[in-house]
Each structure stands twice: as C-alpha cells, then as structure tokens.
Amino acid sequence: MSVIVVAEFPMTEQGAQDFIDWSKSDDGYVITRKHKGFEDIRTFLAEDKKTVYLYEKWDSKEDHQAYLNFRVENGLMDFLNPRLDGDFKVTYFSEE
C-alpha cells in the first residue's frame, strides 16, 4: 500500500520562489520522478507566500527515506539552508 508524505518548508518569500523554480529545473522533480517507489508529487504555496508544502505519494516509507537520503547526500541542504526560515517537517500518512 502506498504512503503519503507531506513536507512543510517554512522559507523566506524569495526562498519559496527559489524552491519552486528549482523543482521545475532539471535537478528538481525530473530526478524525483526517476527514483524507485515514486508515484506522485505536488507543490503548494501557502497564502503567506513563504511556506511550501509538498504532497508526495511513494510505494513505501523506506523508498521515500532512501530518496531523501540521496538528496541530502547530493547537496539538498546546501541549497535549502540559506532559504529556510525554520526547520522543515516531514509527516507520513497511510491511506485508510
């Protein structure tokens, strides 16, 4: 059964826009979609124009965590850290 992942990124307003632009680049979701277990990803920008939410669907929590580790090992935090305005949060859900 698939797992739903919701990630919340509190960012600066420019950081949120940078993230959205990155997601559309060749280094963004193009790579995400090729990862084992990937099913879907959607990006939402809150009314404050600073908080980005990702809605993701993966085959398993383990697949998502392997993907997240891949991103961290390949410099994701170097990109995110100067744009974040707090800690990001990842929550896992099961469809009932």
C-alpha positions as CSV (number, residue, x, y, z in Angstrom):
1,M,0.0,0.0,0.0
2,S,1.3,3.5,-0.9
3,V,2.4,6.0,1.7
4,I,1.5,9.7,1.6
5,V,4.2,12.2,2.5
6,V,3.6,15.8,3.4
7,A,6.6,18.0,3.8
8,E,6.4,21.6,5.2
9,F,9.1,24.1,4.4
10,P,9.0,27.4,6.2
11,M,11.0,29.7,4.0
12,T,11.7,33.3,3.2
13,E,9.5,34.6,0.4
14,Q,12.4,34.6,-2.0
15,G,13.5,31.2,-0.8
16,A,10.0,29.8,-1.5
17,Q,10.2,31.1,-5.1
18,D,13.7,29.7,-5.5
19,F,12.5,26.3,-4.3
20,I,9.6,26.3,-6.7
21,D,11.9,27.3,-9.6
22,W,14.4,24.6,-8.6
23,S,11.6,22.0,-8.5
24,K,10.9,22.7,-12.2
25,S,14.5,22.5,-13.2
26,D,16.5,19.5,-14.5
27,D,17.8,19.0,-10.9
28,G,14.3,19.1,-9.4
29,Y,11.4,16.8,-9.9
30,V,12.8,15.4,-13.1
31,I,15.2,13.4,-10.8
32,T,12.5,12.8,-8.2
33,R,10.2,11.1,-10.7
34,K,13.0,8.6,-11.7
35,H,13.5,7.4,-8.1
36,K,12.4,3.9,-7.0
37,G,9.0,3.9,-5.5
38,F,7.9,7.4,-6.7
39,E,4.3,7.8,-7.6
40,D,3.3,11.5,-7.4
41,I,4.5,14.9,-6.2
42,R,2.6,18.2,-6.0
43,T,3.8,21.6,-4.7
44,F,1.6,24.1,-2.8
45,L,2.5,27.6,-1.7
46,A,0.6,28.9,1.4
47,E,-1.1,32.3,1.4
48,D,1.8,33.8,3.3
49,K,3.9,33.2,0.1
50,K,6.6,31.7,2.3
51,T,5.6,28.2,3.3
52,V,5.9,25.5,0.7
53,Y,4.1,22.2,1.2
54,L,4.9,19.1,-0.8
55,Y,2.3,16.3,-1.2
56,E,4.0,13.2,-2.3
57,K,3.0,9.6,-2.9
58,W,5.5,6.7,-2.7
59,D,5.3,2.9,-2.7
60,S,6.7,2.9,0.8
61,K,8.2,5.0,3.6
62,E,11.5,3.3,3.0
63,D,11.5,4.3,-0.7
64,H,10.9,7.9,0.3
65,Q,13.6,7.9,3.0
66,A,16.1,6.4,0.5
67,Y,15.2,9.2,-1.9
68,L,15.5,11.9,0.9
69,N,18.9,10.4,1.9
70,F,20.0,10.6,-1.7
71,R,19.0,14.2,-1.9
72,V,20.8,15.1,1.3
73,E,24.0,13.3,0.3
74,N,23.9,15.3,-3.0
75,G,23.7,18.7,-1.5
76,L,20.0,19.5,-0.9
77,M,20.7,21.0,2.5
78,D,23.3,23.3,0.9
79,F,20.5,24.6,-1.3
80,L,17.8,24.7,1.4
81,N,19.6,26.1,4.5
82,P,20.0,29.7,3.3
83,R,16.4,29.7,2.2
84,L,14.7,28.2,5.2
85,D,13.1,30.3,7.9
86,G,12.8,27.4,10.4
87,D,13.0,23.6,10.5
88,F,11.3,21.7,7.8
89,K,9.0,18.9,8.7
90,V,8.1,15.6,7.0
91,T,5.0,13.6,8.0
92,Y,4.0,10.2,6.8
93,F,0.3,9.1,6.3
94,S,-1.3,5.8,5.3
95,E,-4.5,5.8,3.3
96,E,-7.3,4.2,5.3
